Amino acid sequence: MRQQTIVVGIEPGVASMALLDWVAARAARIPLRVHLVAVTRFGIGGSSDVEAQTELAAAYLRSASGDIAVDTHIVIGTMPEALMEYDRAADLVALGIRRGDPLHNLLHGWMPVRAAARAVSPVVFVPSDGERPDGPVVVGIDLETSDAAVLIAAREAELSGEPLVVVHVGADRGALDRACEQARSIASGIEVRPEWVPQGDPVAVIQSVAADASLVVVGSHRRGPLSSALLGSVSVPSLWHLRAPVCVAAEREE
């Protein structure tokens, strides 16, 4: 199986252990090269605590079962900008998040939104109090942000061996059928379950369907320099309330 490259942004006290556990569990399924990226606002001489914490995190991952190689990087600056230096060659970016605590992230520069808006790779947000249950992969689709989300969700369902639940809230049942066919063409061996809700609040529907999910995938779109404010009506609210990790997959720019 091809080695996967993951960029992991770590911040002290921000869901770091849950995030590391998620990465370690993934290494048991697929060979990983992990770039652990930590940031400091000080010069090299003032970053000894950050360096020590990063090395502890690296040692924890290296002790995990599975095929995993870990590199560490200390970057002066802020997390979204630091991640951008490494994510272009990555398959995934992974970050910790405090579920139900958007204020913390607002005070830290609205980091999840900024990271998801700027990243080239899909971004997975792992909640601090989340568990790692076995359960379906759930993907929410709409008429603008479906292709990338379905691609990632189908691959994740294939990797985990779990069913894929495709959720669409809207009058166009055809969009759901097309997304299901796309998923089957990407990973022919997976079980695909359509979930169509003609009317309703997309966030509430996804939260209900994803109650026992192992991963939730939502799409986003980039629209120039204001993309951080235009991630879509579902992706950002989903981050704060779901117990499962949430993957935000951006549509490729033309």
N, C-alpha and C positions, 0 to 999 in steps of 0.2 A: 504494500500500500504506500502511496506517495506521502512523503513527509509534508506536514502542514506547518506553515509559519504563522505564529500568533504574536502580536504585539500586545503586551499586558501593561497597562498604566497602573501604577500602585501609588496610593497616598496613605500615609499613616492614619489608621482609625477609620478609613472610609471603605468598609466592607472588604478589607484586604484578605482576611482569612477565608471568607466565603468565596472570594474570587480565586484564590490560590487552590482551594479545594475543587472548584469547577474545572480549572485548568488541569489539575492532577487527574481527575476522573476522565477527562478527555484523552489524556496521554495513555490511558489503559485501552483505548479503542483505536487510536491512530498515532503514528509516529509524529512527534512535535519538535519543532525548533521554536523556543520561546525567547522573545526579546523583552526582558523586564525593564521598563522605563520608569524612572523616578525623577521628580523635579525638585529643585531647590531654588529659592530666590536669592541665595547667597553665592559668593564666589566659591571656588574649589576648597579653600581653606575652611569655610564655614559649613561644609556639607557632610561632616563626619558622621553625624547621626543618621542622615539619609543613606549614606553609603552602608553603614552597619545594618540598617533595617532592610536594605535591598539585598545584601548578601545573605541575611537570614532567610528572606523570602526565596532566594535562589536555592539555598541549601535545602529548604523544605520541598521544593519542587523536584530537585535532583534525587531526593530520597524516596520519591513516589515510585510505585510500580509502573512499568510501561517504558516505552522508548521516548525519552525526552532529553533534549539538549537545551541548556539555558545560558543566555548571555545577559549581562547587566549593563545598563546605561544610566548615567547620572547627567541630567540636562538642567542648565540654568534657564529658568523661565516659567511658563505656565503649562499645565498638562495638555490642553488641546494642541497648542503649537508644538510641544515636544513630540507628541504622537505623530504629527504629520511628517516628521523627518524620517520615520521608519515604516509607516503603514503602506506606502506605495508598493512595496515588495511583499506585503503580507496577505494571507488569506483571510484573516480576521483580526479585529482589534477587540480587546476585552477590558472592561472597566468595572469597578465596583460602584454601587449606588445605594443610598439609604432610602429604602422603600417608604413611601408616605412622607418624605421630608424634602419637598422641593425648595424650602427656604434655605436649607444648607447649601444646595447647589446654586441657588440664586446668589447667595453671599460669596460663593466661590466662582463667580463669573458665568453662571448658568452652564457649567462645564459639560454635562451630558448633551445638551442641545448643540453646543458649539462643536463638540467632538464629532457627533453624528453628522452634522452639516458639512464639516470640512474633510472628513475621512474619505479616502478612495475605497477602502475595504469596508465590508459590513462590520458594524459595531455591536458587540454583545454587552449588555448591562446586567451584572449579576447582583441581586439584592443581598444586603447584609444579613437579613433574617430568613433568606430563602432556603429551602431544602433542595435536595437533588433527587426528586422522585422519578420513578419510571412512569412514563405517561406519554400521550401523543404529542407530536409537534403540531402546533396550531399556527396557521398563517391567515392573516386578515388581508383581504384584497379590496381594491376599489378600481375605478376606471382609469386612474393615472399612475398608480404605483404598484403594479402587480408583478411584472415580469421578474425583476430582481428578487423580490420577496419569495415568489414561488420557486425560483431556481435555488435559493439558499435553503428554503424549507424542505424541498424535496431531497436535497443532498443530506441535510441533517437527519431527516427521517430514515434515509437509507443507512446512514452511519450508525444510528442508534437502534435500528430494527423496530422502531415504534411506528404506529399509524400516523398518517398526515391528515389533519382536519383542515379543510379549506373553507374559510368563513367569508361570506359576502352579504353585506347589508345594503339593499337597494332593489329597484324594480327589475333590473336587467339580469335575469337568470342565466342568460347566455354567457355573461362574463364569468360566472362561477363555473359553468361547464367547460369553457375554454381553459380556465386556470387548472381545473382538474386534469384535463387532457395534457396540458403542458407538464404538469407534475409527473404524470405516468410516463411521458416520453423521456423525461430526465432520469427517472429512477423506476424502471419498469417493474421491479420486484416489490415495491411498497404498496401498502393498503391506503387508498385515498378515500376519505369520507367527506362528501360535500355537506355544508351547513348553510342553508339559504334563509335569510330573514328579510322579507320584502320591505319592511319598515322598522325603524328603531334607531336607537343611539348606538353607533358602531363601537364606541368604547365600552359601553355597558354590555353589549352582546359578546364582545371578545373576552371581557372579564368573566362572564358567565361560562362561556364555552371552554375557557382556558383554566378553569378552577383546578384541574388535575393535570395540567400540561407539564411536560419537562422542558419545553422551550416554546416561546411565542415569537413569531417573525412578523414584522410590519414593514411596509414600504415607506419611502420618503422621496421627495424630489428636490433638486437643487435649482434655484432660480437666481443665479448671480450673487452679488455680495450680501443680499438680505436672506440668503438661504437658511440661516439659523432661525429665522422667524417663520419659515415656510416649510416646515418638516411634515406638514399634514395634520389633519384633525385627530388622527388616531395615535400616531407614534409617540408623541410627547406625553399625553395623559396616561398612556399605557405604562410608562416607565414607573410611575409613582405608586401603583396599586397592585400590580401583579406579583405573585409570590415566585413565579418561575422567572428565569432569565429571559430578557427581551432582546431580540436581535433587530436592529434597524438597518435595512438594506436599501441603499440609495439607487435610484435609476441612473444609469450611465448618461452623462451629458453627450448630446449629439455633437 
